[in-house]
Amino acid sequence: MSSLPVFEVLSNQLGMEVHVLCRPLTLPLIENNPFVEVAHSYQPELEAHLVKQLQLAQFDAMLVLVNDEIALRLSGKLKKIPVRIGPVSKPKAWMQYNYPALQKRSRSIKNEAEYNLDLLKIFGYDQPVGPKPALYFQPEEKATLTEKLSCRNSEFLSQGYVVLHPGMSGSALNWPVAEYQALLAWLVGQGLLVVMTGSGEAEQELVCGLREALDPKDREKTLDLVDQITLRELALLCKNSRLFIGPSTGPTHVAGAVDAPVISFYPPILVQSHTRWAPFQANSVIFTPEVDCPVERKCNGESCRDFGCMGTLSQIKVQQACLDKLRPNPLRS
């Protein structure tokens, strides 16, 4: 999501034809994007063919947003592109670009989208606030999703729903499971319907556990869609929700990009902070522990004086934020 503003600026404000190379997982988020001419999917087994395609295309410029292993390897094979731009913080990256941009993103002094937009200064772009990330859909996509929901429980369409995405890959600290359990019970106690999302075995177990802890009558007010919808369907699900709740994870950024109101939880660790990783320009309320975290990269665990700090986030304040952000059912507007 933090790359989408870059594509818009390059195309809409700088008048460039934009080709994007991304992983297959994120490719669906670029579909129908009016600022992207062509989206290429990176597949390891087809790397040689991809490099040949990119070399034959005779691009005027190459912009690398993240220096991962794949980007560094490919950029080394594309040095005939006359303008090669990328962020550098380590010596290895300096060799890849003739227009390097020194960045220390680990300092987390701005949003990841802003770091990406800073790379466009070479083209004369230097605006204080970039465009908001956005996703684009065809009408039939909404029809397909609403039909899928209707088959499960038509009440979720007529009344509207809250999306609760409690799981994550572990890239940052999360709110404790017991707090999600209390929040879920409170949501259904307020008469709200809750759609629960996620992917993978661990998140399926988490969602099943949260639902099983509810009274049977309250369980009927929830819908388990873990591993049952595509990434674009998840985006549409959020777009048409009354509220999205989740931790520092990809779906939270997806919800922000489709203008859903967002409640999210971020750790105080510097490189995981909401300053850098919160959804860019989203309609959100972010909760983070009010502690002076002594580490920059990884939690010290039980040796930390504030161990378990994510559990100090106020359940009452989260519930009030949910009430404040809850909007009317978009499906009836």
Secondary structure as the mmCIF struct_conf table of DSSP 4:
data_model
#
loop_
_struct_conf.conf_type_id
_struct_conf.id
_struct_conf.beg_label_comp_id
_struct_conf.beg_label_asym_id
_struct_conf.beg_label_seq_id
_struct_conf.end_label_comp_id
_struct_conf.end_label_asym_id
_struct_conf.end_label_seq_id
TURN_TY1_P TURN_TY1_P1 SER A 2 SER A 3
HELX_RH_AL_P HELX_RH_AL_P1 LEU A 4 GLU A 8
HELX_RH_PI_P HELX_RH_PI_P1 VAL A 9 GLN A 13
TURN_TY1_P TURN_TY1_P2 LEU A 14 LEU A 14
STRN STRN1 HIS A 19 CYS A 22
TURN_TY1_P TURN_TY1_P3 PRO A 24 THR A 26
HELX_RH_3T_P HELX_RH_3T_P1 LEU A 27 ILE A 30
TURN_TY1_P TURN_TY1_P4 GLU A 31 ASN A 32
TURN_TY1_P TURN_TY1_P5 PRO A 34 PHE A 35
BEND BEND1 GLU A 37 GLU A 37
STRN STRN2 VAL A 38 SER A 41
HELX_LH_PP_P HELX_LH_PP_P1 TYR A 42 TYR A 42
HELX_RH_3T_P HELX_RH_3T_P2 PRO A 44 LEU A 46
HELX_RH_AL_P HELX_RH_AL_P2 GLU A 47 ALA A 57
TURN_TY1_P TURN_TY1_P6 GLN A 58 GLN A 58
BEND BEND2 ASP A 60 ASP A 60
STRN STRN3 ALA A 61 LEU A 63
BEND BEND3 LEU A 65 LEU A 65
HELX_RH_AL_P HELX_RH_AL_P3 GLU A 69 GLY A 76
TURN_TY1_P TURN_TY1_P7 LYS A 77 LYS A 77
TURN_TY1_P TURN_TY1_P8 LYS A 79 LYS A 80
BEND BEND4 ILE A 81 PRO A 82
STRN STRN4 VAL A 83 VAL A 88
BEND BEND5 SER A 89 LYS A 90
HELX_RH_AL_P HELX_RH_AL_P4 PRO A 91 TRP A 94
TURN_TY1_P TURN_TY1_P9 MET A 95 GLN A 96
BEND BEND6 ASN A 98 ASN A 98
STRN STRN5 TYR A 99 LEU A 102
HELX_RH_3T_P HELX_RH_3T_P3 ARG A 105 ARG A 107
BEND BEND7 LYS A 110 LYS A 110
HELX_RH_AL_P HELX_RH_AL_P5 GLU A 112 ASP A 118
HELX_RH_3T_P HELX_RH_3T_P4 LEU A 119 PHE A 123
TURN_TY1_P TURN_TY1_P10 GLY A 124 GLY A 124
BEND BEND8 PRO A 128 VAL A 129
HELX_LH_PP_P HELX_LH_PP_P2 GLY A 130 PRO A 133
HELX_RH_AL_P HELX_RH_AL_P6 PRO A 139 ARG A 152
TURN_TY1_P TURN_TY1_P11 SER A 154 SER A 154
HELX_RH_AL_P HELX_RH_AL_P7 GLU A 155 GLN A 159
STRN STRN6 VAL A 162 LEU A 164
BEND BEND9 GLY A 170 ALA A 172
HELX_RH_AL_P HELX_RH_AL_P8 VAL A 177 GLY A 189
TURN_TY1_P TURN_TY1_P12 GLN A 190 GLY A 191
STRN STRN7 VAL A 194 MET A 196
BEND BEND10 GLY A 200 GLY A 200
HELX_RH_AL_P HELX_RH_AL_P9 GLU A 201 GLU A 212
TURN_TY1_P TURN_TY1_P13 ALA A 213 ALA A 213
BEND BEND11 LEU A 214 LEU A 214
HELX_RH_AL_P HELX_RH_AL_P10 PRO A 216 ARG A 219
TURN_TY1_P TURN_TY1_P14 GLU A 220 LYS A 221
STRN STRN8 THR A 222 ASP A 224
TURN_TY1_P TURN_TY1_P15 VAL A 226 ASP A 227
BEND BEND12 GLN A 228 ILE A 229
HELX_RH_AL_P HELX_RH_AL_P11 LEU A 231 LYS A 239
TURN_TY1_P TURN_TY1_P16 ASN A 240 ASN A 240
BEND BEND13 SER A 241 ARG A 242
STRN STRN9 LEU A 243 PRO A 247
BEND BEND14 SER A 248 THR A 249
HELX_RH_AL_P HELX_RH_AL_P12 GLY A 250 ALA A 257
TURN_TY1_P TURN_TY1_P17 VAL A 258 ASP A 259
STRN STRN10 VAL A 262 PHE A 265
BEND BEND15 PRO A 268 PRO A 268
HELX_RH_3T_P HELX_RH_3T_P5 LEU A 270 GLN A 272
HELX_RH_AL_P HELX_RH_AL_P13 HIS A 274 TRP A 277
BEND BEND16 ALA A 278 ALA A 278
HELX_LH_PP_P HELX_LH_PP_P3 PRO A 279 PRO A 279
TURN_TY1_P TURN_TY1_P18 PHE A 280 GLN A 281
BEND BEND17 ASN A 283 ASN A 283
STRN STRN11 SER A 284 PHE A 287
BEND BEND18 VAL A 291 VAL A 291
BEND BEND19 GLU A 296 LYS A 298
HELX_RH_3T_P HELX_RH_3T_P6 GLY A 301 SER A 303
BEND BEND20 CYS A 304 CYS A 304
TURN_TY1_P TURN_TY1_P19 ARG A 305 GLY A 308
HELX_RH_3T_P HELX_RH_3T_P7 CYS A 309 THR A 312
BEND BEND21 LEU A 313 LEU A 313
HELX_RH_AL_P HELX_RH_AL_P14 GLN A 315 LYS A 325
HELX_RH_3T_P HELX_RH_3T_P8 PRO A 330 ARG A 332
#
